[in-house]
Amino acid sequence: MTKIILLASVLATSLLISAPAKADLSLRVCEYVQANDKNRLRSFLKANKLKIRKIYKGLLCNGNTLLAFAAKSQALEVGEFMIGKLPAKVVAAEIPEISKYSAHLAEEAKDR
């Protein structure tokens, strides 16, 4: 019986810890995108064993996708980095949104 209670408390603690950690990860990624700091973004992703492809769908910055947020923030270096890492179909679907904010990133996306 004690094993079940111990297991339940460990599981509940891990669930409570993972939600703030996920919020911190998304906040950091959004900060690096907005600051147009590709090097820090890359090292942060590598340190946390993350890939842009894996986190792209579940991550919004100020209600925008990462690419749209990069275009809106005029983060050209980070935007080009993400365009190169994301699947072509995902990038193609984002072209109308990107073109509203950045002609340069829209051209990069079309060339992809």
C-alpha positions in Angstrom: 0.0 0.0 0.0 2.8 2.4 0.8 4.4 1.7 -2.6 1.1 2.8 -4.3 1.0 6.0 -2.3 4.6 6.7 -2.9 4.2 6.1 -6.6 1.1 8.3 -6.8 2.9 11.2 -5.0 6.0 10.9 -7.3 3.7 10.9 -10.3 1.8 13.9 -9.1 5.0 15.8 -8.3 6.4 15.1 -11.8 3.2 16.4 -13.4 3.4 19.6 -11.4 7.0 20.1 -12.3 6.6 19.5 -16.0 4.0 22.2 -16.7 6.2 25.1 -15.5 9.2 23.6 -17.2 7.3 23.5 -20.5 6.2 27.1 -20.0 9.8 28.1 -19.3 11.0 26.3 -22.4 8.5 28.0 -24.6 9.3 31.4 -23.1 13.0 31.0 -23.7 12.4 29.9 -27.3 10.2 32.9 -27.9 12.7 35.3 -26.3 15.5 34.0 -28.5 13.4 34.3 -31.6 12.4 37.8 -30.8 16.0 38.8 -30.1 17.1 37.2 -33.4 19.7 35.2 -31.5 20.2 32.1 -33.6 23.3 30.9 -31.7 21.6 31.0 -28.3 18.5 29.4 -29.8 20.5 26.6 -31.3 22.5 25.9 -28.1 19.4 26.0 -26.0 17.6 23.5 -28.2 20.7 21.3 -28.2 21.1 21.5 -24.4 17.5 20.4 -24.0 17.6 17.8 -26.7 14.9 19.5 -28.7 14.4 20.0 -32.4 12.5 22.8 -34.1 10.5 20.2 -36.1 9.3 18.5 -32.9 8.3 21.7 -31.0 6.9 23.8 -33.8 3.3 22.7 -33.8 2.8 23.0 -30.0 4.5 26.3 -29.5 2.9 29.8 -30.0 4.6 33.1 -29.3 2.1 35.9 -28.6 -0.6 33.9 -30.5 1.6 33.4 -33.6 3.5 30.4 -34.9 7.3 30.6 -34.5 7.8 31.6 -38.2 5.1 34.3 -38.1 6.5 35.6 -34.8 10.0 35.7 -36.3 8.7 37.6 -39.3 6.7 40.0 -37.1 9.8 40.6 -34.9 12.0 41.1 -38.0 14.2 38.2 -36.8 15.6 37.4 -40.2 18.5 35.2 -39.1 16.3 33.0 -36.9 13.6 32.9 -39.5 16.0 31.6 -42.1 17.3 29.0 -39.7 13.7 27.8 -39.0 12.8 27.7 -42.6 15.8 25.5 -43.3 14.9 23.1 -40.4 11.2 22.7 -40.9 9.5 20.5 -43.5 8.7 22.2 -46.8 5.0 21.5 -46.4 4.9 23.3 -43.1 6.9 26.2 -44.5 4.6 26.4 -47.6 1.5 26.6 -45.3 3.0 29.5 -43.5 3.9 31.7 -46.5 0.7 33.8 -46.4 1.2 34.7 -42.7 4.9 35.3 -43.1 4.4 37.6 -46.1 2.3 40.0 -44.1 5.3 40.9 -41.9 8.5 40.1 -43.9 9.0 40.1 -47.6 12.5 38.6 -47.1 11.4 35.6 -45.1 8.5 35.1 -47.5 10.9 34.9 -50.4 13.1 32.4 -48.4 10.1 30.3 -47.7 9.0 30.3 -51.4 12.5 29.2 -52.4 12.3 26.3 -50.0 
